[in-house]
Amino acid sequence: MDTTGIYDEALTRLHSCGPERLGRLTNHAPMAVEALAAHGRAADVHRWLDVYAAKLEEFPSAHARVTDENWAEALGDPRRAADWIAYFERLLAERPWRDVLAQWWPRLLPGMYGGSTHPVIRVGHAVRGLLAQEGSPRLAELAHGLGYWAARHHRAPEVEPVPGAVSAAGALDAVPAIEVRDGGFPQRLARVSRLPVWAAAPGTPQEAREKLTELVRAAVHRYATHGHGEETMLVHASTAPNAVLRVLPALPQALWTPSLHAAWTASAAVTAMYAPHEAVAYRARARGLAPEEVFERAAAHGDEHVVKFADTALDVGDEHALSSALYAVEISAPLVA
């Protein structure tokens, strides 16, 4: 846990910025600085932000107030991002944050595919920060994350179920690739029509959590041989389900199984959209390296997706996962001023 206060300073600095830029690209700064602080690199946070600042835009203008009565019609309207954030700020000022999260998680979960899954990832980082230490900037960050998610709420298309596998790794291997691989995330997502069935009926909430943990591990491992298909977008096959996994301790256990199902759909859909035609051979890039050394290399590289993927790889923690993180460092363009 960051005890320097720098993470909270960074959040205060960032909350004058919008959740996106250019009308479609996500502001990754709140997620990246949480990852840096969580891994003992708070001293790097403001320096990293200074470099990333060119990718930040001012907070958007209000459009139309979101209320308890009209929220359903406002769901999925990106013009109302500021209105949604203000709505969640009011809710979180009135009620405990876990209660707000438990109420809104099942409403938002079916739409976790909007914003290229970044909203749920931002919420995952916000919840991890709150579980470590509560405070006003961290509550505000949860409001920004939930508000962004509500504004970008977008459901996955209905898909034909196809045979999967017993393991998460086998099920990801069985994902059929979309035929036309051009366009952005929304265009590709609309072409996903078939996905394997996996972990359809976990017996208990604890089993659902175990399956979600297995999925994150399998997706992180797979990056070491498939990440070159799209070095940036394929990180979401693991960071999105890992965000869901991080939120589970703050949720009622009744929500754990639907959370697993949504996370599987996200991971499988990203795999279908961006996986390469051919894998490369696995290389043990992290042999002899401690997790902290691997994260240090990701932080020095600086790319926001590399930092966040390394953060997830460290949650998995084995050599294969750490090698995947180093592969992301190797094939991704670094953040430069």
C-alpha positions as CSV (number, residue, x, y, z in Angstrom):
1,M,0.0,0.0,0.0
2,D,1.2,3.5,-0.9
3,T,1.7,5.4,2.4
4,T,3.2,8.5,0.8
5,G,-0.1,10.1,-0.2
6,I,1.2,10.5,-3.8
7,Y,-1.5,8.3,-5.3
8,D,-4.2,10.5,-3.7
9,E,-2.4,13.6,-4.9
10,A,-2.3,12.2,-8.4
11,L,-6.0,11.4,-8.3
12,T,-6.8,14.9,-7.2
13,R,-4.7,16.2,-10.1
14,L,-6.4,13.9,-12.6
15,H,-10.0,14.5,-11.6
16,S,-10.0,17.8,-13.5
17,C,-9.5,15.7,-16.6
18,G,-12.0,13.8,-18.6
19,P,-12.2,10.0,-18.9
20,E,-11.4,10.2,-22.6
21,R,-9.7,12.2,-25.3
22,L,-10.6,12.8,-28.9
23,G,-14.1,11.5,-28.2
24,R,-13.1,7.8,-28.1
25,L,-9.6,7.1,-26.6
26,T,-9.4,6.2,-22.9
27,N,-7.6,8.2,-20.3
28,H,-5.4,5.5,-18.7
29,A,-3.7,7.7,-16.2
30,P,-5.8,6.9,-13.1
31,M,-5.2,3.1,-13.7
32,A,-1.5,3.4,-14.4
33,V,-0.8,5.6,-11.4
34,E,-2.7,3.2,-9.1
35,A,-0.6,0.3,-10.5
36,L,2.7,2.2,-10.0
37,A,1.7,3.2,-6.4
38,A,0.5,-0.4,-5.6
39,H,4.0,-1.8,-6.5
40,G,6.0,0.7,-4.5
41,R,6.8,3.1,-7.3
42,A,4.9,6.1,-6.0
43,A,8.0,8.3,-6.5
44,D,7.6,7.7,-10.2
45,V,3.9,8.8,-10.4
46,H,4.1,12.6,-11.0
47,R,7.1,12.2,-13.4
48,W,5.0,9.6,-15.4
49,L,2.0,11.9,-15.3
50,D,4.1,14.8,-16.7
51,V,5.0,12.7,-19.7
52,Y,1.4,11.4,-20.1
53,A,-0.1,14.9,-19.8
54,A,-0.3,15.4,-23.5
55,K,-2.9,12.7,-23.7
56,L,-5.2,14.4,-21.2
57,E,-8.2,16.5,-22.0
58,E,-10.2,18.8,-19.7
59,F,-13.3,17.4,-17.9
60,P,-16.3,17.4,-20.2
61,S,-19.3,19.8,-19.9
62,A,-22.5,18.7,-18.3
63,H,-25.2,17.6,-20.7
64,A,-28.4,16.6,-18.7
65,R,-28.6,15.6,-15.1
66,V,-28.8,11.9,-14.3
67,T,-31.3,11.0,-11.6
68,D,-32.7,7.9,-9.9
69,E,-35.7,8.3,-12.2
70,N,-34.0,8.7,-15.6
71,W,-30.8,6.7,-15.3
72,A,-32.0,3.9,-17.5
73,E,-32.4,6.2,-20.5
74,A,-29.0,7.8,-19.9
75,L,-27.2,4.5,-19.8
76,G,-24.7,4.1,-22.7
77,D,-24.8,7.8,-23.7
78,P,-21.2,9.0,-23.9
79,R,-22.3,12.7,-24.0
80,R,-23.4,12.3,-20.4
81,A,-20.1,11.2,-18.9
82,A,-19.9,14.3,-16.7
83,D,-23.6,13.8,-15.6
84,W,-22.9,10.2,-14.7
85,I,-19.8,11.0,-12.7
86,A,-21.7,13.7,-10.8
87,Y,-24.5,11.3,-10.1
88,F,-22.1,8.7,-8.6
89,E,-20.4,11.4,-6.6
90,R,-23.8,12.2,-5.0
91,L,-24.5,8.5,-4.3
92,L,-21.1,7.9,-2.8
93,A,-21.6,11.0,-0.5
94,E,-24.8,9.6,0.8
95,R,-24.1,5.9,1.1
96,P,-21.3,3.5,1.9
97,W,-19.3,2.8,-1.3
98,R,-19.7,-1.0,-1.1
99,D,-23.5,-0.5,-1.0
100,V,-23.4,1.7,-4.1
101,L,-21.1,-0.8,-5.9
102,A,-23.3,-3.8,-5.0
103,Q,-26.4,-2.0,-6.4
104,W,-24.8,-0.8,-9.6
105,W,-22.5,-3.7,-10.4
106,P,-25.3,-6.0,-11.8
107,R,-26.7,-3.0,-13.8
108,L,-23.3,-2.2,-15.3
109,L,-21.9,-5.7,-15.7
110,P,-23.8,-6.6,-18.9
111,G,-22.3,-3.5,-20.6
112,M,-18.7,-4.0,-19.6
113,Y,-17.7,-4.1,-23.3
114,G,-18.1,-0.4,-24.0
115,G,-14.9,1.7,-24.0
116,S,-12.9,-1.4,-25.0
117,T,-13.4,-2.7,-21.5
118,H,-11.5,0.2,-20.0
119,P,-14.3,1.4,-17.7
120,V,-14.4,-1.9,-15.7
121,I,-10.6,-1.9,-15.6
122,R,-10.7,1.6,-14.1
123,V,-13.2,0.5,-11.5
124,G,-11.0,-2.5,-10.7
125,H,-8.1,-0.2,-9.9
126,A,-10.3,2.2,-8.0
127,V,-11.7,-0.7,-5.8
128,R,-8.2,-2.0,-5.1
129,G,-7.2,1.5,-4.0
130,L,-10.2,1.7,-1.7
131,L,-9.7,-1.7,-0.2
132,A,-6.2,-0.7,0.7
133,Q,-7.2,2.7,2.2
134,E,-10.3,4.8,2.1
135,G,-10.3,8.5,1.5
136,S,-12.0,11.3,-0.5
137,P,-9.8,11.1,-3.6
138,R,-10.3,7.4,-3.8
139,L,-14.1,7.7,-3.5
140,A,-14.0,10.3,-6.2
141,E,-12.0,7.9,-8.4
142,L,-14.7,5.2,-7.9
143,A,-17.3,7.8,-9.0
144,H,-15.3,8.6,-12.1
145,G,-14.8,5.0,-12.9
146,L,-18.5,4.0,-12.5
147,G,-19.6,7.1,-14.3
148,Y,-17.4,6.4,-17.2
149,W,-18.7,2.8,-17.3
150,A,-22.3,4.0,-17.3
151,A,-21.7,6.5,-20.1
152,R,-19.9,3.9,-22.2
153,H,-22.2,1.0,-21.3
154,H,-22.4,-1.4,-24.3
155,R,-23.5,-5.0,-24.4
156,A,-21.8,-7.7,-26.3
157,P,-23.7,-9.2,-29.3
158,E,-25.7,-12.4,-28.9
159,V,-23.4,-15.3,-29.8
160,E,-23.8,-18.9,-30.9
161,P,-22.2,-21.2,-28.3
162,V,-19.6,-23.6,-29.6
163,P,-17.8,-26.4,-27.8
164,G,-15.1,-25.2,-25.4
165,A,-12.7,-27.1,-23.1
166,V,-12.4,-28.0,-19.5
167,S,-9.6,-25.6,-18.9
168,A,-9.5,-21.8,-19.4
169,A,-6.4,-22.2,-21.5
170,G,-8.1,-24.8,-23.7
171,A,-11.2,-22.7,-24.1
172,L,-9.2,-19.6,-25.2
173,D,-7.5,-21.9,-27.7
174,A,-10.9,-22.9,-29.0
175,V,-12.1,-19.3,-29.6
176,P,-12.9,-18.9,-33.3
177,A,-11.3,-15.7,-34.8
178,I,-13.5,-13.2,-36.5
179,E,-13.1,-13.3,-40.3
180,V,-12.7,-9.6,-41.0
181,R,-10.1,-8.0,-38.9
182,D,-10.2,-4.3,-39.5
183,G,-11.8,-1.4,-37.8
184,G,-11.8,-0.4,-34.1
185,F,-13.0,-2.3,-31.0
186,P,-16.8,-1.6,-31.6
187,Q,-16.7,-2.7,-35.2
188,R,-14.8,-5.9,-34.4
189,L,-17.0,-6.7,-31.4
190,A,-20.1,-6.5,-33.6
191,R,-18.6,-9.3,-35.7
192,V,-18.1,-11.7,-32.8
193,S,-20.8,-14.3,-33.4
194,R,-19.5,-17.6,-31.9
195,L,-17.7,-18.2,-28.6
196,P,-16.9,-21.4,-26.7
197,V,-18.8,-22.3,-23.6
198,W,-16.6,-22.4,-20.5
199,A,-17.3,-22.6,-16.7
200,A,-21.0,-22.2,-17.4
201,A,-22.3,-23.5,-14.0
202,P,-19.8,-23.1,-11.1
203,G,-21.2,-24.9,-8.0
204,T,-20.4,-22.2,-5.5
205,P,-19.2,-18.6,-5.4
206,Q,-15.8,-19.8,-4.3
207,E,-15.6,-22.0,-7.4
208,A,-16.6,-19.0,-9.6
209,R,-13.7,-17.1,-8.0
210,E,-11.3,-20.0,-8.7
211,K,-12.4,-20.1,-12.3
212,L,-11.9,-16.4,-12.7
213,T,-8.5,-16.7,-11.3
214,E,-7.7,-19.5,-13.7
215,L,-9.0,-17.4,-16.6
216,V,-6.7,-14.5,-15.7
217,R,-3.7,-16.8,-15.5
218,A,-4.5,-18.5,-18.8
219,A,-4.9,-15.1,-20.6
220,V,-1.7,-13.7,-19.2
221,H,0.2,-16.8,-20.1
222,R,-1.3,-16.8,-23.6
223,Y,0.1,-13.3,-24.3
224,A,3.6,-14.7,-24.3
225,T,2.9,-16.6,-27.5
226,H,0.0,-14.6,-29.0
227,G,0.6,-10.9,-27.9
228,H,2.1,-10.0,-31.3
229,G,-1.4,-10.3,-32.8
230,E,-2.1,-6.8,-31.4
231,E,0.3,-5.9,-28.6
232,T,-2.0,-3.3,-27.1
233,M,-5.5,-4.7,-27.4
234,L,-4.7,-8.2,-26.4
235,V,-3.6,-7.1,-22.9
236,H,-7.4,-6.6,-22.3
237,A,-8.0,-10.3,-22.5
238,S,-6.4,-10.5,-19.1
239,T,-6.7,-7.0,-17.5
240,A,-10.5,-6.9,-17.9
241,P,-11.2,-10.2,-16.1
242,N,-8.5,-9.3,-13.6
243,A,-10.4,-6.1,-12.8
244,V,-13.5,-8.1,-12.2
245,L,-11.5,-10.5,-9.9
246,R,-10.2,-7.5,-7.9
247,V,-13.7,-6.3,-7.3
248,L,-15.1,-9.6,-6.0
249,P,-14.0,-9.1,-2.3
250,A,-16.1,-5.9,-2.2
251,L,-19.2,-7.6,-3.7
252,P,-21.9,-9.9,-2.3
253,Q,-21.0,-13.5,-3.2
254,A,-24.3,-13.8,-5.1
255,L,-22.7,-11.6,-7.8
256,W,-19.6,-13.7,-8.3
257,T,-20.9,-16.2,-10.8
258,P,-22.4,-13.5,-13.2
259,S,-19.1,-11.7,-12.9
260,L,-17.3,-14.7,-14.0
261,H,-19.6,-15.1,-17.1
262,A,-19.2,-11.5,-18.1
263,A,-15.4,-11.7,-17.7
264,W,-15.2,-14.8,-19.8
265,T,-17.2,-13.2,-22.6
266,A,-14.9,-10.2,-22.5
267,S,-11.7,-12.2,-22.6
268,A,-12.9,-14.6,-25.3
269,A,-14.3,-11.7,-27.4
270,V,-10.9,-9.8,-27.3
271,T,-9.2,-13.1,-28.2
272,A,-11.5,-13.6,-31.2
273,M,-11.0,-10.0,-32.3
274,Y,-7.2,-9.7,-32.1
275,A,-5.5,-13.1,-31.8
276,P,-2.8,-13.7,-34.5
277,H,-3.1,-16.4,-37.1
278,E,0.0,-18.1,-35.8
279,A,1.6,-18.3,-32.3
280,V,5.3,-17.9,-31.6
281,A,7.3,-20.2,-29.4
282,Y,7.3,-19.4,-25.7
283,R,10.6,-17.9,-24.4
284,A,11.4,-17.8,-20.7
285,R,12.3,-14.1,-20.6
286,A,11.9,-13.8,-16.9
287,R,14.1,-16.6,-15.7
288,G,16.1,-15.6,-12.6
289,L,14.2,-12.2,-12.3
290,A,12.1,-11.2,-9.3
291,P,8.6,-9.8,-9.9
292,E,9.8,-6.4,-8.7
293,E,12.5,-6.4,-11.4
294,V,10.0,-7.2,-14.1
295,F,7.6,-4.4,-12.9
296,E,10.6,-2.0,-12.8
297,R,11.2,-2.7,-16.5
298,A,7.6,-2.1,-17.3
299,A,7.6,1.1,-15.4
300,A,10.7,2.3,-17.1
301,H,9.1,1.5,-20.5
302,G,6.2,3.6,-19.4
303,D,3.5,2.7,-21.9
304,E,0.2,2.7,-20.0
305,H,-0.9,-0.7,-21.3
306,V,2.5,-2.3,-20.5
307,V,2.3,-1.0,-16.9
308,K,-1.2,-2.2,-16.4
309,F,-0.5,-5.6,-18.0
310,A,2.7,-6.0,-15.8
311,D,0.5,-5.2,-12.8
312,T,-1.9,-8.1,-13.7
313,A,1.0,-10.4,-14.5
314,L,2.4,-9.8,-11.1
315,D,-1.0,-10.9,-9.6
316,V,-0.4,-14.2,-11.4
317,G,3.2,-14.2,-10.3
318,D,4.7,-17.2,-11.9
319,E,7.6,-17.2,-14.4
320,H,5.4,-17.6,-17.4
321,A,3.3,-14.6,-16.4
322,L,6.4,-12.5,-15.8
323,S,7.8,-13.6,-19.2
324,S,4.5,-12.4,-20.8
325,A,5.0,-9.0,-19.1
326,L,8.5,-8.8,-20.6
327,Y,7.2,-9.7,-24.0
328,A,4.8,-6.8,-23.8
329,V,7.8,-4.5,-23.0
330,E,9.7,-6.0,-25.9
331,I,7.0,-5.5,-28.6
332,S,5.3,-2.3,-27.5
333,A,6.3,1.3,-28.2
334,P,7.5,3.1,-25.1
335,L,5.8,6.2,-23.6
336,V,7.8,9.2,-24.7
337,A,7.5,12.9,-23.9
